[in-house]
Amino acid sequence: MNVPSTRVDVAIIGAGPAGTAAAIRAARGGAKVMVFEKAAHGRDKVCGDGLTPRAVGALNDLEINLADAHRIKGLRMIAGTKVRELDWPKTGRFPDHGAVWPRRRLDAALMDAAAEAGAEMVYETEALPIIDNGRVIGVEAGSRRVLADLTIVAAGAQGAVARMLGADRVADEPFGLAIRTYAATPRHADAHLEACLSLKDKHGTAVPGYGWMFPAGDGTVNIGVGALSTMKGFKKLNLNTLLESYRGLVQDDWDLGPNEERPRAWRLPMSSQRRHGPGWVAIGDAAGLINPMNGEGIDYGLESGMLAADLFLDDPSTAPARYDAIIGERFDAFLRTGRRFSFLIGHPWILRPGLQLSVSTNAIANITLAVMGNLVDNTTPGAAGRVMWLADKGLGVADPVLRKTRAKT
Ligand SMILES: Cc1cc2nc3c(=O)[nH]c(=O)nc-3n(C[C@H](O)[C@H](O)[C@H](O)COP(=O)(O)OP(=O)(O)OC[C@H]3O[C@@H](n4cnc5c(N)ncnc54)[C@H](O)[C@@H]3O)c2cc1C
């Protein structure tokens, strides 16, 4: 039987922030775009819903109206008994505020913007790449074959699509796991995100990661915990138990109501074996673009999606290779340093004093905040930029030792 085929310029697998950002940009630039999303419009995504100023900047670039999001002035960092409440750094390059925008609503706004831009959105339809002689020529989705000049893989944490393309995560690189739920709180409209950096598992071992309270401004707070795979005992770490014990710590301060839904966990991929090939590119989580220092991935999804679309509009034939090179220049050094850093803090005897240092004075805590949020301004790097430069060099030299001495997971 002959399967009918359609031709488009760009086929996109996945309608999260990465896929929709690519769709908005490509469709606004005049390309014929089709987006396949296996879930329904308005689907939820397990996430902390936190947007750094960098992510707000990316949403501004896409001309997304943020009126529905809760505006955030900065971050409260807690390490043991030390508490530092800081406003986001003023960089001149990014906005001076972040936001919390529950993913059900953020992603629906992005999906609607993509449709408005002219992209055809196909929901509740799983798509897989069609590979012909080593080249991706489009996607197969349900009973349809859609041929495309460029296929953009925006399918989130690597799964079936990544396996077909050899784009799985790199086995010995770190990754993260995190869990979240929502709870009612009178402090739902707080102007600061809160991050508790001194999490401990049930054996009292320091956990590299953090517990968060991200006030959503809608009567609830997004409460969650995340951990890096570099910690000792990671394989046995029970995220539900970790979340319960974190809840116990913040319960009174936030006057929390019961969980609004069952806590749900998901993966945070931080590497990818490949992020392009003939006829395709991977963006967002599918390319392993998550910041190991704070678990942030929405911004990287938006930025990589826009970049892939812009390069396609410029020259479809060179887009995949140029995409890979530019993503490399923009993010690789930072994310590599983050991954090396996560080997280091996998050791509790380094993590504990490191934490004390990171919040020891306001000046140092400001650097921690700028570095963690990748808010370092390349043109006027300042102290945070110098710290990143030094960390890149120092951890680069130490890399083989870090890997050899990594904590047993
Ligand atoms: C618990 C947790 C907390 C987090 N907190 C934050 C935070 O506060 N701030 C932040 O910036 N980041 C956070 N992240 C990371 C963030 O959620 C991701 O980086 C972000 O969602 C990546 O966007 P994406 O578009 O690449 O992928 P996704 O948002 O995962 O979207 C991928 C889409 O592809 C669809 N799909 C998959 N396969 C197919 C297929 N074959 N066919 C069709 N559709 C398909 C999926 O249904 C999904 O809708 C968190 C992650 C976790 C797990």
The ligand as an ORCA input file, in Angstrom:
! r2SCAN-3c Opt
* xyz 0 1
  C      11.886     18.067     37.751
  C      12.510     19.003     36.741
  C      12.605     20.353     37.049
  C      13.125     21.244     36.103
  N      13.127     22.576     36.407
  C      13.515     23.471     35.472
  C      13.396     24.867     35.732
  O      12.914     25.301     36.785
  N      13.814     25.730     34.771
  C      14.336     25.285     33.583
  O      14.727     26.107     32.743
  N      14.424     23.961     33.301
  C      14.013     23.048     34.212
  N      14.053     21.708     33.907
  C      14.488     21.287     32.572
  C      13.366     21.562     31.538
  O      12.179     20.961     31.966
  C      13.779     21.029     30.154
  O      15.093     21.421     29.897
  C      12.858     21.568     29.046
  O      11.567     21.076     29.161
  C      13.445     21.196     27.678
  O      12.555     21.558     26.651
  P      12.483     20.675     25.320
  O      11.525     21.389     24.419
  O      13.835     20.363     24.846
  O      11.866     19.262     25.769
  P      10.448     18.933     26.418
  O       9.920     20.091     27.152
  O      10.647     17.652     27.156
  O       9.502     18.683     25.185
  C       9.675     17.558     24.343
  C       8.320     17.223     23.704
  O       8.499     16.230     22.717
  C       7.407     15.338     22.737
  N       7.868     14.101     22.090
  C       8.823     13.237     22.534
  N       9.005     12.251     21.619
  C       8.150     12.520     20.593
  C       7.884     11.858     19.356
  N       8.552     10.750     18.975
  N       6.929     12.386     18.553
  C       6.253     13.505     18.917
  N       6.475     14.163     20.079
  C       7.414     13.679     20.888
  C       7.079     15.214     24.223
  O       5.741     14.793     24.419
  C       7.315     16.651     24.692
  O       6.133     17.419     24.655
  C      13.587     20.783     34.838
  C      13.515     19.408     34.546
  C      12.994     18.528     35.482
  C      12.905     17.069     35.135
*
